[in-house]
Amino acid sequence: MSHNSFGHMFRFTTWGESHGPALGVVIDGCPPNLAISEEIIQRDLDRRRPGQSRYTTQRQEADRVAILSGTFEDERTGGLKTTGTPIALQIQNTDQRSKDYSDIRDKYRPGHADITYQQKYGIRDYRGGGRSSARETAARVAAGAVARLVIPCVKIRASLVQIGSKKIDRNNFDWDEVDNNPFFCADKNAAKNWAPYLDEIRKDGNSIGAIIEVVASCVPPGWGAPVYGKLSADLASAMMSINAVKGVEIGAGFEAAYLSGIENADQMRAGSDGPNRQSAPDFLSNHAGGILGGISNGDEIVVRFAVKPTSSILTQRQTVTTKNQDTDIITKGRHDPCVGIRAVPIGEAMMALVLADHFLRHRGQTGHDGTVG
């Protein structure tokens, strides 16, 4: 068992801390001969990068990625290609302000992992949370960019669909709007309404939670396994591993508890390719979220996860010291008023990482990728 690795056939291990010199990831099991470049990885990292709007932390990190291993540029074929050996990616930390945390080195921040890290290890890095910081997710996003190269047929998109109690209007849902606003929101009207709302939250020294929806299209049927290798279970585990995530649902999720069997069952009709392609029918609804019995059914895979409010806020709260004495705390520094905003590209990355792994596992067991009906 590894505490810092995820995946089976496509496996990645992240390393580094929030205020260390760098962080990174080692990817093992990536197939050879995939065209790769730092620019491809950088595109995803730039979406997660902090300091891009007033609604996220103002920590200024370029998050420039460097490929250290696992690639080779053959002059005969041209371009950088993966070799099948471990790919190491590194991202330098350049804007740490450890002094912001000197006042709380002997206090536990409510809602943070300070207390549990101390209880487990007997030592903790109080500078931004060290390994427990959301800064670690930059390495996951870099790994996710590589995972997308393994499954080019799959399209993965995500949107912020709720901040606090304020939800999007599904009638206004447009994927093209996601990159047109600072909230990664597919409803441009909701994004406009969220701006003043989050401004007030931030001015009040407070924070708010959010819900992110991740959708994978063109996933072939057959990925996943019936019992302990369920695609749904691995997706839930992947999303729950993201910092501050407190809940995950697939398809109708918790709303399925309110549905009858007649309402919930995704009825089917023969697919557009004809009745002989029995493995790819047209589903009349998608309450299953594209997964039945732990195996993809060819429909869109839909996952939502809930992110709690940022625990680091400028409002005074009660806590205890490392000597178990009552005290109060105010968390200074640069923090996201809604950490869920930057979780959108992270959710996409985790979806890509799980699907790439299950693609390779399925191909290894069956000899095909699932696209054959």
C-alpha positions, -999 to +999 in steps of 0.1 A: +000+000+000+012+035-009-001+066+008+009+089-021+001+068-052-031+061-071-040+037-100-030+003-111-019+000-148-016+038-151-002+047-117+010+081-105+028+092-073+029+128-062+055+144-040+063+178-025+048+203+000+032+237-003+062+256+010+089+233-002+113+241-031+091+221-056+065+195-061+059+170-088+047+136-099+060+103-112+038+085-137+043+048-143+026+026-169+021+053-196+022+036-230+051+044-253+051+065-285+026+091-274+033+126-286+039+148-255+053+182-247+056+206-218+032+229-236+005+202-237+008+197-199+010+235-193-024+242-208-041+223-180-018+237-153-026+272-164-063+266-158-056+255-122-029+282-115-036+305-086-039+343-087-059+346-119-089+364-104-099+381-072-120+350-064-089+328-058-058+330-037-034+357-048-004+335-044+015+341-077+029+309-090+038+304-127+034+266-122+058+259-151+062+222-156+095+205-165+096+170-180+125+152-163+123+117-177+103+091-196+105+108-230+128+108-261+129+129-292+138+108-322+152+128-351+138+103-376+102+105-365+103+141-351+087+153-319+090+143-282+074+109-275+068+088-244+091+058-240+070+036-217+094+043-188+084+064-157+076+100-165+088+125-139+073+160-139+084+189-117+069+222-108+089+248-089+074+268-060+084+304-064+060+325-042+060+309-008+054+333+021+061+311+051+061+342+074+023+344+070+021+312+092+045+322+120+017+334+142-001+301+141+027+276+143+016+266+178-021+266+170-044+242+152-065+257+124-102+246+127-112+226+096-077+219+086-056+187+089-032+203+113-045+183+143-048+150+125-013+152+110+001+160+145-019+131+160-007+106+133+029+116+127+039+136+158+052+163+135+036+187+110+046+214+085+025+244+097+035+265+066+004+263+045-004+227+057+027+211+040+016+179+022-021+185+031-022+218+011-043+220-021-010+230-037-004+193-041-031+191-067-009+209-093+010+177-096-023+158-102-034+182-129+000+177-147-005+139-145-040+143-158-027+160-189-006+130-196-036+107-189-056+125-216-030+114-242-038+078-233-075+082-241-078+107-269-112+095-279-127+106-245-137+142-240-136+154-203-152+186-192-162+201-159-182+230-146-190+247-113-227+241-108-233+255-074-217+280-049-233+279-015-271+277-021-269+294-055-273+269-083-270+272-121-300+271-144-297+240-165-316+257-193-286+280-197-260+252-197-234+258-224-200+241-222-185+269-244-190+294-215-168+275-190-136+293-200-153+327-205-157+335-168-135+332-136-158+305-121-154+278-148-192+279-150-213+267-179-241+291-171-229+327-179-259+342-160-251+323-128-215+334-131-225+370-132-247+366-101-219+347-083-195+376-087-211+401-062-221+372-039-185+360-036-172+396-032-194+399-001-182+366+012-146+376+008-151+411+023-168+395+054-137+374+060-156+343+052-157+315+026-182+293+009-185+258-005-193+246-040-203+217-062-185+207-094-198+184-121-174+164-143-186+148-175-168+123-197-182+118-232-174+090-257-163+065-231-167+031-247-188+005-229-171-022-208-145-002-188-145-012-151-151-045-132-182-059-115-172-061-078-140-047-064-127-029-094-158-009-101-153+022-123-177+041-100-158+031-069-125+043-083-140+076-095-155+082-061-121+074-045-103+097-069-127+127-063-127+121-025-089+123-025-091+159-037-085+184-008-117+197+009-140+173-009-167+159+014-191+141-009-193+124-043-223+113-064-226+096-098-255+102-121-287+109-101-267+103-070-285+111-037-315+122-057-320+086-067-334+080-032-364+102-041-371+084-074-393+053-080-380+023-099-400+034-129-385+069-129-349+058-121-345+030-147-327+043-178-349+028-206-332+018-239-338+017-276-317+003-304-287+024-311-284+045-342-259+020-357-287-006-358-301-034-338-271-057-343-249-034-322-264-046-289-236-032-267-244+004-276-281+012-273-295+047-269-304+054-233-335+076-229-321+090-196-289+088-176-297+084-139-269+058-138-243+084-148-229+062-175-221+033-152-240+001-145-227-026-122-194-008-119-189-010-157-193+019-182-224+015-205-214+038-233-234+068-221-218+100-206-201+094-173-214+121-149-198+127-115-204+156-090-184+164-059-190+188-030-162+210-018-164+224+017-158+261+025-121+271+027-111+267+063-085+295+063-106+326+069-100+361+084-127+357+110-116+348+145-125+313+157-119+292+187-092+265+188-065+250+210-027+252+210-002+224+206-001+223+244-039+217+245-048+252+258-078+272+247-071+301+224-084+320+194-071+321+158-073+343+127-057+327+096-038+354+077-022+349+042-036+344+007-065+320+005-094+311-018-128+324-006-142+295-026-117+267-031-142+249-053-134+272-082-100+259-089-112+223-082-128+223-117-096+214-136-086+191-108-118+172-111-112+169-149-077+156-142-088+129-117-115+117-142-088+114-169-065+095-146-091+070-136-103+065-171-068+061-185-061+034-159-094+016-166-088+017-203-054+000-199-069-026-175-098-033-198-075-037-228-051-059-209-080-083-199-100-083-231-075-074-258-096-045-271-105-010-259-142-014-257-151+005-289-160-027-308-197-035-304 
